[in-house]
Amino acid sequence: MKFNNTYYPGSYIISPLEISESLSDFSVINIGKYNLYLSTDILFDYAEDEDGYLLLIGYCFDIRDGLLSQKNILENLLSQKDIVSELDYINGRYVIFKHKDEKLELYSDASQLQPLVYHKQTRSLASHDKLLADLLSDNGTDINQREDLSHHTELDYTRFYNVFKLNPSLMLDMNDFTFTRIYPRTDLTEETPEKIYKEITPYLDESINWLKNNKNEKFLTITGGIDSRVSASLSKGVPGIEYLTYLTPQKKLSTKMAKNIYKIDEDITRQMKSNLGWKHEIINIFNYQVSKEQYREYNELFNSKHSFGLRNYYENHKNYRHALHVKSTVFGMGKADFKMNLDNSEENFEFYTSCLHGLPDTLISSDSFDKEINEYYKRNLVEEGVTRGRHYFDIFHLESRMGNWHSTLTLETDPQADEFIFTNTRLLIDYIQQPSISERRNYTLYKKIINNYWPALLHFGINNNLNYYEQETKNNFYCENLNIKGSSNLVFVVKDNQFLVKPKKTPISFDDLFTIKLDSTENKKYLLRSTYTNPKGQGNIRVIIRSNKEHNVYDILKLNEGIEIEVGPEGIFIIMMYNRLFINSSWKDAGELLFESL
């Protein structure tokens, strides 16, 4: 659709304003007091009965029945008195308008992969922030761009004052332009990964069925992390699906950490491509950069610049048109990615504010920070207790990082690609948040899913360029007839007749286990001692020494003078445990143990 001769790909407008004369390459539908303007390159569907109708921008499917047609889904939604509960099972990339019994309501998918921004004063919405700002300005409404002229996807911001990103957890009553929170609606309790796995599997199976029967081209972006590994496992057997990894050259990365992360990603994905035999392209995204003129154009059109090279690659090298892009971003909701000092969740605004992330330093340090955050909470109906058993970090991640930042950047590759995420329903998002924090950080549920659908994918390292076998054997040593097998979370230093061991990194949690197995072909004696001597640390670290004859527990301070241990063919097993969360790096050294041959 073009507005004043500017082309906005994959665009749509909902407004009481009559703007047809300023548009081209569009269609228009009247819905109540509003006009819905649709670009000719947008996906659209509808259902109607004698009492009303339902309109869909995008696509959807039912995770309970992967073979149910989209038309049947829309007809079912139209007939439901409780559409909100029904939408918990509807995945896809969509915006839905339901007009019935004189009510006009707007809903989106769980993370709003089909984006919307709004201007409350004029009751107008659109796909692109600049499109909405320009059409309102043309019709006499003062719309001011933020002074720095930069892209803005923090909180619910756009590039323009009073134009905000629509929150995917809210329903919009379009008759009076007021919001109602529809997620979370129920309390969430902790459950075991085993129980969740049993309950979630039928929904994943039906999602796979839908994907297998969809006729669009399909591709999955794969990295070295756990999220895309889960998606890849679920894609096994999907006809014609391709895999894509796009890399940034090392010289284009600004920090040592970024270079290390990208290097690990490249190593892992090249291992997978070499060993799995799937159709996998690994590209240098800088080989597909757009011209300076195109860059300026896209920079103006889109409130993001994630990768204009991807648009060029999809459009001009793959010739995609509404290809399904299997992504994995929402899986982040199931990893407890917050800092460990936020583990003990609290239901108050002070704690909620400590959970905010993705904010620029200029906002955090501004005098108006508290005012801006309070206004964000009011606009988005955030009240104390809103989480209902969830962690506010995850709620914010869904509503701002996914619902604004990620939602917004999908426009860069529209209409070339439509995003597909296996867990993009409110029901499945709740499931992946239910394991304990430690289980989420250990990816227990995700590993169970991978092991069920494509276990070979667990062979490759997760954010680690060593594969499973290499990780398991990395801390295996042979020294003077002594076999040493240590857990991968330990660092070993082996010298002549002694070796030293300590935790690899902090933070260290109470449920982290550091283990060492020692055995020898002949009986040998060693002096085991600790190097940590601070008496204030008593009771914080325990060392358990087990053999087939005895089981002894020591405070690490009691090992300062050393104890004699004997290692023979039957071996001994040593476990070190911390009694709570420790964040400071000095606690690695506190767990240092020294073994000296006698």
Secondary structure, DSSP 8 states (H G I E B T S, - for coil): -EETTEE-TT-EEEESS--GGGEESEEEEEETTEEEEEETTS-EEEEEETTEEEEEEEEEEETTBTTS-HHHHHHHHHH-S-HHHHHTTEEEEEEEEEEETTEEEEEE-TT-SS--EEEGGGTEEESSHHHHHHHHHHTT----B-TT-----STT--SBTT-EE--TTEEEETTTTEEEE-SS-S------HHHHHHHHHHHHHHHHHHHHH--S-EEEE--SSHHHHHHHHHTTT-TT-EEEEEE--GGG--SHHHHHHHHHHHHHHHHHHHHH---EEEEEGGGG---HHHHHHHHHH-S--S-HHHHHIIIIIS--SSEEEE--GGGGGGS--S-GGG-S---SHHHHHHT--S--HHHHTSTTHHHHHHHHHHHTT--TTTTTTS-HHHHHIIIIIIIIIIHHHGGGGTTTEEEE-TT-SHHHHHHHT-S-HHHHHTTHHHHHHHHHH-GGGGGS-SSSSS-HHHHHHHTEEEETTEEEEE-TTEEEEEETTEEEEEESSS-B-TT-EEEEEEEESS-EEEEEEE----GGGTTSEEEEEE-SS-EEEEEGGGGSS-EEEEE-TT-EEEEEEESS-B-STHHHHHT-EEEEE-
